[in-house]
């Protein structure tokens, strides 16, 4: 059995759902006008530039590494279930899945 960190541990900012930083704590409503996905960073950045009336610029691609394969292969059924449980709100809100 895997032990998960206790609530409000020293590294809670790393293990809490990311959506928690984007929602009003009282209403639970997202407080952002737009979300930028890393997977479509340049496209989303271009849309934001257009929206605010700034010229588009090409974002640099630094620290790129060659993919070593599908990240899902690194998860066992148990660790996959743990991640899905811990980050269920993120997966649902941002439409991600394994």
C-alpha positions as CSV (number, residue, x, y, z in Angstrom):
1,X,0.0,0.0,0.0
2,X,1.3,3.5,-0.8
3,X,1.3,6.1,1.8
4,X,0.1,9.5,0.6
5,X,1.3,12.7,2.4
6,X,-1.0,13.9,5.1
7,X,-3.2,17.0,4.5
8,X,-1.4,20.3,4.7
9,X,2.0,18.7,4.8
10,X,5.1,20.8,4.0
11,X,4.9,20.0,0.3
12,X,1.1,20.5,0.0
13,X,1.6,23.0,-2.8
14,X,3.0,20.2,-4.9
15,X,0.4,17.6,-4.3
16,X,-2.8,19.6,-4.1
17,X,-5.0,19.8,-7.2
18,X,-3.7,22.6,-9.4
19,X,-7.3,23.8,-10.0
20,X,-7.3,24.8,-6.3
21,X,-5.1,27.8,-7.2
22,X,-7.6,28.9,-9.9
23,X,-10.9,28.7,-8.0
24,X,-12.5,31.2,-5.7
25,X,-12.4,29.4,-2.3
26,X,-15.9,30.5,-1.4
27,X,-17.7,29.9,-4.6
28,X,-15.6,27.2,-6.3
29,X,-15.8,29.1,-9.5
30,X,-12.8,29.5,-11.8
31,X,-11.4,33.0,-11.6
32,X,-9.5,32.9,-14.8
33,X,-10.5,34.4,-18.1
34,X,-8.5,31.9,-20.1
35,X,-6.3,28.8,-19.5
36,X,-3.2,28.0,-21.5
37,X,-2.3,24.4,-21.9
38,X,1.4,23.4,-22.1
39,X,0.5,21.0,-24.9
40,X,-0.7,23.9,-27.0
41,X,1.4,26.6,-25.5
42,X,2.3,28.6,-28.6
43,X,-1.2,28.4,-30.0
44,X,-2.8,29.5,-26.7
45,X,-0.2,32.2,-26.2
46,X,-1.0,33.6,-29.7
47,X,-4.7,33.7,-28.8
48,X,-3.9,35.7,-25.6
49,X,-1.7,38.1,-27.6
50,X,-4.5,38.6,-30.0
51,X,-7.0,39.1,-27.2
52,X,-5.0,41.8,-25.5
53,X,-3.8,43.5,-28.7
54,X,-0.1,42.6,-28.4
55,X,2.0,41.3,-31.3
56,X,2.6,37.5,-31.5
57,X,6.1,36.3,-30.7
58,X,7.6,32.9,-31.1
59,X,8.2,31.4,-27.7
60,X,11.6,29.8,-27.2
61,X,11.8,26.1,-26.8
62,X,14.4,25.4,-24.2
63,X,15.4,22.3,-22.2
64,X,13.8,20.1,-24.8
65,X,14.4,16.4,-24.5
66,X,13.7,13.5,-26.7
67,X,10.7,11.6,-25.6
68,X,11.5,8.2,-24.1
69,X,8.1,6.8,-24.8
70,X,4.6,7.0,-23.4
71,X,4.6,8.3,-19.8
72,X,1.7,6.0,-19.0
73,X,4.0,3.0,-19.2
74,X,5.7,4.3,-16.0
75,X,2.6,3.9,-13.9
76,X,1.5,0.6,-12.3
77,X,-2.3,0.1,-11.9
78,X,-1.9,1.1,-8.3
79,X,0.0,4.3,-8.9
80,X,-2.3,5.2,-11.7
81,X,-5.3,4.8,-9.4
82,X,-3.5,6.9,-6.7
83,X,-2.8,9.8,-9.1
84,X,-6.4,9.6,-10.5
85,X,-7.8,9.8,-7.0
86,X,-5.5,12.6,-5.8
87,X,-5.9,14.7,-8.9
88,X,-9.5,13.8,-9.9
89,X,-10.6,17.4,-9.8
90,X,-7.8,18.5,-12.1
91,X,-8.4,15.6,-14.5
92,X,-12.1,16.5,-14.7
93,X,-11.7,20.3,-14.9
94,X,-9.0,20.3,-17.5
95,X,-10.3,17.3,-19.4
96,X,-7.3,15.1,-18.9
97,X,-7.2,11.3,-18.6
98,X,-4.7,8.5,-18.6
